Amino acid sequence: MHSLLAFSAMHIAFLTDCPIVGNLAYEHRGIALKGLQEGIGSFGPETSDAVLAASLVLSWQATDWRSWTQLMQGTSSVVDAMASWSHDSQFYDWIRETGTFPTAPPSPTPDHRPSQPRKEDLDALNRTLAQLQKVEAHQKHQKEDTKHIQQLISFLKGSRKVSPTLSVAQQFERLRPLRTWLFYLPVMALQQSGCSVNSLVTIAHYYTVAVLMERLFPEIGAAYFGNLSIAPVEEIARCLLSINISGSIEGDLSTPMKLMQFPLEMVNEFRNRIGILEPARTPSFPQYNPPNFYTNEPANLPQATESFMPYGNPAFSYSHESLTGTMLNTEGIPQNAVSPLTLSSPPILRLRP
């Protein structure tokens, strides 16, 4: 419960920029980490769902590489350990169906120097940037607020300015803004726009950029972005298709439908590349000719020569190292706040045979 309260407080703090609510998130997160440790100490059928849920929700709030990988690895170990009583779990099947863990590469050490994207990956970056500029042009034509799409364009341009000398942990930190937006921006954008069609298209492109990040930063892995972005893109496409068929909204939806083709194509490419075999959820989505928009000049990007690191089968477990207080942004936190730094040794789970 405290992990959910912390996540909710983080969401409210993001929407309101209220430091008091931010402090509440910090306190609840510390209590949740302590409870997770206690739950692992008495791990069994009665406590496994609580341990699984807390691990996953806390991983959503992790702000540094080590904390995130430990929580991801621990969650995977819990899932494996629950196999014999999975039929009694409320979360086991959902975790398995998301496909988060099987496609994640083994986590490199924080100081590992990552490989560089291939030419085809940079080509995908250019195509995505051009697509975002089409979305921006459409929104300007509709006299709608372009703040969110411009923010995404700036992030995407900046993502290729990340120095190849940065470690994986440093790259993880640079990608954190996108992670934050994916959790909190959709609700805010839909509330501000009254759930408009163009807002749905914008949100779909945020998830599309998340899928692209798996190609540009392969060591961080599909589990951080890619797999969790498939379902939202496909659900948005289904929603737009339903709206288009029902005629529940006045106006021409042909351009939003055209713009949704690119996110679906990126998702299908991701499925094929990673090897996710289950069928896409939008096989009946109509095909359109690309929208005829003028775009800005394409970004000049450096050519990469190194190839991807190969994907492997993960062997996940909780680490002996502590879940550090760097999960929490400590700036501006009062001295009397409950801190994970004051907790005893971290969760240690070795559940594989």
C-alpha positions as CSV (number, residue, x, y, z in Angstrom):
1,M,0.0,0.0,0.0
2,H,2.8,2.4,0.8
3,S,4.4,1.9,-2.6
4,L,1.1,2.8,-4.2
5,L,0.7,5.9,-2.0
6,A,4.2,6.9,-2.9
7,F,3.5,6.5,-6.6
8,S,0.2,8.5,-6.3
9,A,2.0,11.2,-4.4
10,M,4.7,11.4,-7.0
11,H,1.9,11.8,-9.6
12,I,0.2,14.6,-7.8
13,A,3.6,16.3,-7.1
14,F,4.3,16.1,-10.9
15,L,0.9,17.7,-11.7
16,T,1.0,20.4,-9.0
17,D,4.7,20.9,-8.4
18,C,3.9,20.8,-4.6
19,P,6.9,20.1,-2.4
20,I,4.8,19.0,0.5
21,V,3.3,16.2,-1.6
22,G,6.8,15.3,-2.9
23,N,7.9,14.9,0.7
24,L,4.9,12.5,1.3
25,A,6.1,10.4,-1.6
26,Y,9.5,10.2,-0.1
27,E,8.2,9.1,3.3
28,H,5.9,6.5,1.8
29,R,8.6,5.1,-0.4
30,G,10.9,4.6,2.6
31,I,8.2,2.8,4.5
32,A,7.5,0.6,1.4
33,L,11.1,-0.4,1.1
34,K,11.2,-1.4,4.7
35,G,8.0,-3.4,4.2
36,L,9.4,-5.1,1.2
37,Q,12.4,-6.2,3.2
38,E,10.2,-7.7,5.8
39,G,8.0,-9.4,3.2
40,I,11.0,-11.1,1.7
41,G,12.0,-12.3,5.1
42,S,8.7,-14.2,5.4
43,F,8.3,-15.0,1.7
44,G,5.6,-17.5,0.9
45,P,2.2,-17.9,-0.8
46,E,0.6,-15.6,1.7
47,T,3.1,-12.7,1.2
48,S,4.2,-13.3,-2.4
49,D,1.6,-11.0,-4.1
50,A,2.4,-8.2,-1.7
51,V,6.2,-8.6,-2.4
52,L,5.6,-8.8,-6.2
53,A,3.3,-5.7,-6.3
54,A,5.6,-3.6,-4.0
55,S,8.7,-4.6,-6.1
56,L,7.1,-3.6,-9.3
57,V,5.6,-0.3,-8.1
58,L,8.8,0.7,-6.5
59,S,10.7,0.0,-9.7
60,W,8.5,2.5,-11.4
61,Q,9.8,5.1,-9.0
62,A,13.5,4.3,-9.2
63,T,15.6,7.2,-10.3
64,D,19.0,5.4,-10.6
65,W,20.3,2.4,-12.5
66,R,21.3,0.3,-9.5
67,S,18.0,0.6,-7.7
68,W,16.0,0.0,-10.8
69,T,18.0,-3.1,-11.9
70,Q,17.8,-4.6,-8.4
71,L,14.1,-4.2,-8.2
72,M,13.6,-5.6,-11.7
73,Q,15.8,-8.5,-11.0
74,G,14.1,-9.1,-7.7
75,T,10.6,-9.0,-9.3
76,S,11.7,-11.6,-11.8
77,S,13.0,-13.8,-9.1
78,V,9.7,-13.5,-7.2
79,V,7.8,-14.4,-10.4
80,D,9.9,-17.5,-10.8
81,A,9.5,-18.6,-7.2
82,M,5.7,-18.2,-7.4
83,A,5.3,-20.7,-10.2
84,S,4.0,-23.5,-8.0
85,W,1.2,-21.4,-6.5
86,S,0.7,-19.0,-9.4
87,H,-3.0,-20.0,-9.8
88,D,-3.6,-18.3,-6.4
89,S,-1.9,-15.0,-7.4
90,Q,-3.7,-11.9,-8.5
91,F,-0.7,-10.5,-10.3
92,Y,1.3,-13.4,-11.6
93,D,-0.4,-13.8,-15.0
94,W,-0.4,-10.1,-15.6
95,I,3.3,-9.8,-15.0
96,R,4.0,-12.7,-17.3
97,E,1.7,-11.3,-20.0
98,T,3.5,-8.0,-20.1
99,G,6.6,-9.8,-21.2
100,T,8.8,-7.4,-19.4
101,F,11.5,-9.7,-18.1
102,P,12.2,-12.4,-20.8
103,T,13.3,-9.8,-23.4
104,A,15.5,-7.7,-21.1
105,P,19.2,-8.2,-21.7
106,P,21.5,-9.0,-18.8
107,S,22.0,-5.9,-16.8
108,P,25.6,-4.5,-17.3
109,T,27.5,-3.0,-14.5
110,P,26.8,0.8,-13.9
111,D,30.3,1.7,-15.3
112,H,29.9,-0.4,-18.4
113,R,30.6,1.6,-21.6
114,P,27.6,1.0,-23.9
115,S,27.8,0.2,-27.6
116,Q,26.7,2.6,-30.3
117,P,23.5,2.3,-32.4
118,R,23.8,1.0,-35.9
119,K,23.0,3.0,-39.0
120,E,19.5,1.6,-39.3
121,D,18.8,2.6,-35.8
122,L,19.8,6.2,-36.5
123,D,17.7,6.0,-39.6
124,A,14.8,5.0,-37.4
125,L,15.6,8.1,-35.2
126,N,15.4,10.3,-38.3
127,R,12.1,8.8,-39.4
128,T,10.7,9.3,-35.9
129,L,11.8,12.9,-35.7
130,A,10.2,13.6,-39.1
131,Q,7.0,12.0,-37.9
132,L,6.9,14.2,-34.8
133,Q,7.3,17.2,-36.9
134,K,4.3,16.1,-39.0
135,V,2.3,15.8,-35.7
136,E,3.4,19.3,-34.7
137,A,2.4,20.7,-38.1
138,H,-1.0,19.1,-37.8
139,Q,-1.5,20.6,-34.4
140,K,-0.4,24.0,-35.5
141,H,-2.9,23.8,-38.4
142,Q,-5.6,22.9,-35.9
143,K,-4.5,25.8,-33.7
144,E,-3.9,23.4,-30.8
145,D,-1.3,23.6,-28.1
146,T,2.0,22.1,-29.3
147,K,3.8,22.2,-26.0
148,H,3.8,18.5,-25.4
149,I,4.9,17.5,-28.9
150,Q,7.6,20.2,-29.0
151,Q,8.9,18.9,-25.6
152,L,9.1,15.4,-27.2
153,I,10.9,16.7,-30.3
154,S,13.5,18.4,-28.1
155,F,14.0,15.3,-26.0
156,L,14.5,13.2,-29.2
157,K,17.0,15.6,-30.6
158,G,18.9,15.7,-27.3
159,S,19.0,11.9,-27.0
160,R,21.5,11.7,-29.8
161,K,23.7,14.2,-28.1
162,V,24.3,11.8,-25.3
163,S,28.0,11.2,-25.3
164,P,29.1,7.6,-26.2
165,T,31.6,7.8,-23.3
166,L,28.8,7.9,-20.7
167,S,28.2,4.8,-18.7
168,V,25.0,2.9,-18.7
169,A,24.1,4.4,-15.3
170,Q,24.6,7.9,-16.7
171,Q,22.5,7.1,-19.8
172,F,19.8,5.8,-17.6
173,E,19.8,9.2,-15.8
174,R,19.6,11.1,-19.1
175,L,16.5,9.0,-20.1
176,R,14.7,9.5,-16.9
177,P,12.6,12.5,-18.1
178,L,10.9,10.3,-20.7
179,R,10.2,7.7,-18.1
180,T,8.5,10.4,-15.9
181,W,6.4,11.7,-18.9
182,L,5.2,8.2,-19.7
183,F,3.8,7.7,-16.3
184,Y,2.3,11.1,-15.6
185,L,1.9,13.1,-18.8
186,P,-1.0,11.1,-20.5
187,V,-3.4,11.8,-17.6
188,M,-2.5,15.5,-17.6
189,A,-2.7,15.8,-21.4
190,L,-6.1,14.2,-21.5
191,Q,-7.5,16.2,-18.6
192,Q,-6.3,19.5,-20.2
193,S,-7.7,18.6,-23.7
194,G,-10.9,16.9,-22.6
195,C,-9.7,13.6,-24.1
196,S,-9.3,15.0,-27.6
197,V,-8.3,12.8,-30.5
198,N,-5.2,14.9,-31.1
199,S,-4.1,14.4,-27.5
200,L,-4.4,10.6,-28.0
201,V,-2.2,10.9,-31.1
202,T,0.4,12.9,-29.1
203,I,0.4,10.3,-26.3
204,A,0.8,7.5,-28.8
205,H,3.9,9.2,-30.1
206,Y,5.4,9.5,-26.6
207,Y,5.2,5.7,-26.4
208,T,6.6,5.5,-29.9
209,V,9.7,7.4,-28.8
210,A,9.9,5.0,-25.9
211,V,10.0,2.0,-28.3
212,L,12.7,3.8,-30.3
213,M,14.9,4.2,-27.1
214,E,15.3,0.4,-27.0
215,R,17.2,0.7,-30.3
216,L,19.3,3.6,-29.3
217,F,20.2,2.4,-25.8
218,P,20.1,-1.4,-26.0
219,E,22.0,-2.0,-22.8
220,I,19.3,-0.4,-20.8
221,G,17.0,-2.9,-22.4
222,A,13.4,-3.4,-23.6
223,A,12.2,-3.8,-20.0
224,Y,12.8,-0.2,-19.3
225,F,10.7,1.2,-22.2
226,G,9.8,-1.0,-25.1
227,N,7.6,-3.8,-23.8
228,L,5.6,-1.4,-21.6
229,S,4.8,0.8,-24.5
230,I,3.3,-1.8,-26.9
231,A,-0.1,-2.1,-25.3
232,P,-0.7,1.7,-24.9
233,V,0.0,2.3,-28.6
234,E,-2.2,-0.5,-29.7
235,E,-5.0,0.5,-27.4
236,I,-4.9,4.1,-28.6
237,A,-5.2,2.9,-32.2
238,R,-8.2,0.7,-31.3
239,C,-9.8,3.6,-29.6
240,L,-9.3,5.9,-32.6
241,L,-10.6,3.2,-34.9
242,S,-13.7,2.8,-32.8
243,I,-14.3,6.5,-32.7
244,N,-13.9,6.7,-36.5
245,I,-16.3,3.9,-37.1
246,S,-18.9,5.1,-34.7
247,G,-18.8,8.7,-35.9
248,S,-19.1,9.8,-32.2
249,I,-16.9,12.8,-32.9
250,E,-17.7,15.4,-35.5
251,G,-14.9,16.4,-38.0
252,D,-12.5,14.7,-40.3
253,L,-10.4,12.0,-38.5
254,S,-8.4,11.0,-41.5
255,T,-5.3,12.9,-40.5
256,P,-5.2,11.5,-36.9
257,M,-5.7,8.1,-38.4
258,K,-2.9,8.6,-40.8
259,L,-0.6,9.8,-38.1
260,M,-1.3,6.7,-36.0
261,Q,0.1,4.4,-38.7
262,F,3.7,5.3,-37.8
263,P,3.4,4.3,-34.1
264,L,1.8,1.0,-35.1
265,E,4.6,0.4,-37.6
266,M,7.2,1.1,-34.9
267,V,5.5,-1.3,-32.6
268,N,5.4,-4.1,-35.2
269,E,9.1,-3.5,-35.9
270,F,9.8,-3.9,-32.2
271,R,7.7,-7.1,-32.0
272,N,9.6,-8.6,-34.9
273,R,13.0,-7.5,-33.6
274,I,12.5,-8.7,-30.0
275,G,10.6,-11.8,-30.9
276,I,7.3,-11.1,-29.3
277,L,5.1,-13.7,-31.0
278,E,1.6,-12.9,-29.8
279,P,-0.5,-11.1,-32.5
280,A,-0.9,-7.3,-32.6
281,R,-4.2,-6.0,-31.2
282,T,-5.0,-3.8,-34.2
283,P,-4.9,-6.0,-37.3
284,S,-7.9,-4.2,-38.7
285,F,-6.4,-0.7,-38.5
286,P,-6.9,0.8,-41.9
287,Q,-3.9,1.9,-44.1
288,Y,-3.6,5.4,-45.3
289,N,-1.2,7.3,-47.5
290,P,1.3,9.4,-45.4
291,P,-0.1,12.8,-44.5
292,N,1.2,15.6,-46.8
293,F,2.9,17.9,-44.3
294,Y,6.0,20.0,-44.7
295,T,8.6,19.3,-42.0
296,N,11.6,21.0,-40.7
297,E,15.0,20.1,-42.0
298,P,16.1,16.7,-40.7
299,A,18.6,16.6,-37.9
300,N,22.2,16.0,-38.8
301,L,23.2,12.9,-36.9
302,P,26.6,11.3,-36.6
303,Q,27.0,7.9,-38.2
304,A,27.7,5.0,-35.9
305,T,29.9,2.1,-36.8
306,E,29.6,-0.2,-33.7
307,S,26.9,-2.8,-33.5
308,F,24.5,-3.7,-30.8
309,M,25.5,-5.7,-27.9
310,P,23.7,-9.1,-28.3
311,Y,20.7,-9.8,-26.2
312,G,21.0,-12.7,-23.8
313,N,18.9,-14.6,-21.3
314,P,18.7,-12.8,-18.0
315,A,19.5,-14.5,-14.7
316,F,17.8,-12.3,-12.2
317,S,17.9,-12.2,-8.4
318,Y,18.0,-9.5,-5.8
319,S,21.5,-8.2,-5.3
320,H,23.5,-8.4,-2.1
321,E,24.1,-4.6,-2.5
322,S,21.7,-2.3,-0.8
323,L,18.7,-0.6,-2.3
324,T,20.2,2.9,-2.0
325,G,18.6,6.1,-1.2
326,T,19.3,7.3,-4.7
327,M,15.9,5.9,-5.6
328,L,14.7,9.1,-4.1
329,N,15.4,12.6,-5.2
330,T,16.8,14.0,-1.9
331,E,16.8,17.6,-2.9
332,G,14.6,19.7,-0.6
333,I,13.7,16.7,1.6
334,P,13.3,17.7,5.3
335,Q,15.7,16.2,7.7
336,N,13.0,14.4,9.6
337,A,11.7,12.5,6.6
338,V,11.7,8.7,6.6
339,S,14.7,7.7,4.5
340,P,15.6,4.3,3.1
341,L,19.2,5.2,4.0
342,T,18.2,4.5,7.6
343,L,17.0,1.0,6.8
344,S,19.0,-2.1,7.6
345,S,20.5,-4.4,5.0
346,P,18.5,-4.6,1.8
347,P,16.3,-7.4,0.5
348,I,18.3,-10.4,-0.5
349,L,16.4,-13.1,-2.5
350,R,17.9,-16.2,-4.0
351,L,14.9,-18.1,-5.1
352,R,16.1,-19.9,-8.2
353,P,16.9,-23.6,-7.8
